[in-house]
Amino acid sequence: MSKLQGRVGLLTGVATGIGRMGAQVFAREGAQLVLLDINAEEGEKTRELASSQGADVVFVHGDVSKSADVKRAVRAAVDTFGKLDLVWSNAGIGVFKTVPDTEDEELDRIIEVNLKGGFLVCKHAIPEIAKAGGGTIVLTGSINSFHAAPQWAAYCATKGGVLMLAKAMAIDHAAQNIRVNCVCPGSVDTKLQEDWLRFRESGMTYEEAVRADQASHLLDRYATPEEVSKAALFLSCDDSSFTTGSALMVDGGLSS
Ligand SMILES: NC(=O)c1ccc[n+]([C@@H]2O[C@H](COP(=O)([O-])OP(=O)(O)OC[C@H]3O[C@@H](n4cnc5c(N)ncnc54)[C@H](O)[C@@H]3O)[C@@H](O)[C@H]2O)c1
């Protein structure tokens, strides 16, 4: 039996990277999906990839920081599939700067997407998940929910906030049979990671910076988007039935 058979899920941040693979992994496990992303062209391609796993998949073009867009995505799940059982709030952006170098607009935007976005997705999804009799929420945190990194200040602040948001919701919604957890990747081979290494001033070439970054993980490499997606799958299915308010590190031992 597939792990998400009969479940309806909303995934955000699906156009590229971890979320694009996540949509395919969740589809493969039998979920019907609504996918929300700000990038319409790549998001539509992800919808096709996930559909090719045999799942019913709807793509909604929208911005997680806008309540109206998030509401449309939740409504799409209920109108199309009749209910909502699970959320993986994964959309995120980076700002590769120290605090003094970060412009006010950059700070506002990263908080809007990384923190307010996850908050809004949960705000609008929780009443529907409760109506379905309970379910799961996964938020993509980061190694940076626990440990800071250079020229990544605003990002680290938002990811620390995402972890506390998950824990607070785990407390508030346990009685509604809703489990809430964070998946916390170390470095994953995506554009976001590449941009951070390219734009921060490390004194290394890009290739040297990649090698040093990989070597900082005990397993001496990056995670693949599929490895992160499988951890989110674990937190979204009954295999993790006694897990809530937790952070699952997918960091190759970086935090050890
Ligand atoms: N790559 C890593 O090493 C790493 C490590 C730890 C955590 N993460 C987290 O994983 C998540 C996915 O990142 P990724 O590495 O796959 O990067 P990515 O840039 O490939 O994916 C981010 C996705 O979010 C979408 N998005 C951005 N702003 C949005 C908005 N306002 N509304 C809706 N969608 C929006 C993008 O279009 C894209 O599809 C992020 O939350 C990121 O912080 C990544």
The ligand as an SDF file (V2000), in Angstrom:
LIG
                    3D

 44 48  0  0  0  0  0  0  0  0999 V2000
   19.1900   24.0140   -0.9140 N   0  0  0  0  0  0  0  0  0  0  0  0
   19.5850   23.8980    0.3440 C   0  0  0  0  0  0  0  0  0  0  0  0
   20.7600   23.6210    0.6130 O   0  0  0  0  0  0  0  0  0  0  0  0
   18.6020   24.0840    1.4610 C   0  0  0  0  0  0  0  0  0  0  0  0
   19.0300   23.8040    2.7540 C   0  0  0  0  0  0  0  0  0  0  0  0
   18.1420   23.9680    3.8110 C   0  0  0  0  0  0  0  0  0  0  0  0
   16.8570   24.4030    3.5700 C   0  0  0  0  0  0  0  0  0  0  0  0
   16.4640   24.6810    2.2950 N   0  0  0  0  0  0  0  0  0  0  0  0
   15.0890   25.1390    2.1000 C   0  0  0  0  0  0  0  0  0  0  0  0
   14.4350   24.2850    1.1890 O   0  0  0  0  0  0  0  0  0  0  0  0
   13.3580   24.9760    0.5660 C   0  0  0  0  0  0  0  0  0  0  0  0
   13.4360   24.7660   -0.9380 C   0  0  0  0  0  0  0  0  0  0  0  0
   14.6330   25.3550   -1.3980 O   0  0  0  0  0  0  0  0  0  0  0  0
   15.4500   24.8330   -2.6630 P   0  0  0  0  0  0  0  0  0  0  0  0
   16.8410   24.6300   -2.2290 O   0  0  0  0  0  0  0  0  0  0  0  0
   14.7350   23.7460   -3.3410 O   0  0  0  0  0  0  0  0  0  0  0  0
   15.4680   26.1740   -3.5320 O   0  0  0  0  0  0  0  0  0  0  0  0
   14.7640   26.5860   -4.8810 P   0  0  0  0  0  0  0  0  0  0  0  0
   15.0930   28.0170   -5.0860 O   0  0  0  0  0  0  0  0  0  0  0  0
   15.1000   25.6150   -5.9580 O   0  0  0  0  0  0  0  0  0  0  0  0
   13.1930   26.4020   -4.5590 O   0  0  0  0  0  0  0  0  0  0  0  0
   12.4300   27.3760   -3.9230 C   0  0  0  0  0  0  0  0  0  0  0  0
   11.0280   27.3170   -4.5010 C   0  0  0  0  0  0  0  0  0  0  0  0
   10.2000   28.2740   -3.8150 O   0  0  0  0  0  0  0  0  0  0  0  0
    9.4730   29.0110   -4.7940 C   0  0  0  0  0  0  0  0  0  0  0  0
    9.1020   30.3150   -4.2560 N   0  0  0  0  0  0  0  0  0  0  0  0
    9.9320   31.3420   -3.9320 C   0  0  0  0  0  0  0  0  0  0  0  0
    9.2120   32.3830   -3.4880 N   0  0  0  0  0  0  0  0  0  0  0  0
    7.9060   32.0040   -3.5150 C   0  0  0  0  0  0  0  0  0  0  0  0
    6.6910   32.6550   -3.1700 C   0  0  0  0  0  0  0  0  0  0  0  0
    6.6790   33.9170   -2.7100 N   0  0  0  0  0  0  0  0  0  0  0  0
    5.5390   31.9710   -3.3230 N   0  0  0  0  0  0  0  0  0  0  0  0
    5.5400   30.7000   -3.7990 C   0  0  0  0  0  0  0  0  0  0  0  0
    6.6600   30.0430   -4.1490 N   0  0  0  0  0  0  0  0  0  0  0  0
    7.8290   30.6950   -4.0110 C   0  0  0  0  0  0  0  0  0  0  0  0
   10.4220   29.0890   -5.9680 C   0  0  0  0  0  0  0  0  0  0  0  0
    9.7740   29.4580   -7.1820 O   0  0  0  0  0  0  0  0  0  0  0  0
   10.9760   27.6800   -5.9860 C   0  0  0  0  0  0  0  0  0  0  0  0
   10.1030   26.8050   -6.6480 O   0  0  0  0  0  0  0  0  0  0  0  0
   13.4890   26.4360    1.0030 C   0  0  0  0  0  0  0  0  0  0  0  0
   12.5990   26.6910    2.0740 O   0  0  0  0  0  0  0  0  0  0  0  0
   14.9120   26.5200    1.4920 C   0  0  0  0  0  0  0  0  0  0  0  0
   15.1130   27.5410    2.4290 O   0  0  0  0  0  0  0  0  0  0  0  0
   17.2920   24.5220    1.2380 C   0  0  0  0  0  0  0  0  0  0  0  0
  1  2  1  0
  2  3  2  0
  2  4  1  0
  4  5  1  0
  4 44  2  0
  5  6  2  0
  6  7  1  0
  7  8  2  0
  8  9  1  0
  8 44  1  0
  9 10  1  0
  9 42  1  0
 10 11  1  0
 11 12  1  0
 11 40  1  0
 12 13  1  0
 13 14  1  0
 14 15  2  0
 14 16  1  0
 14 17  1  0
 17 18  1  0
 18 19  2  0
 18 20  1  0
 18 21  1  0
 21 22  1  0
 22 23  1  0
 23 24  1  0
 23 38  1  0
 24 25  1  0
 25 26  1  0
 25 36  1  0
 26 27  1  0
 26 35  1  0
 27 28  2  0
 28 29  1  0
 29 30  1  0
 29 35  2  0
 30 31  1  0
 30 32  2  0
 32 33  1  0
 33 34  2  0
 34 35  1  0
 36 37  1  0
 36 38  1  0
 38 39  1  0
 40 41  1  0
 40 42  1  0
 42 43  1  0
M  CHG  2   8   1  16  -1
M  END
$$$$
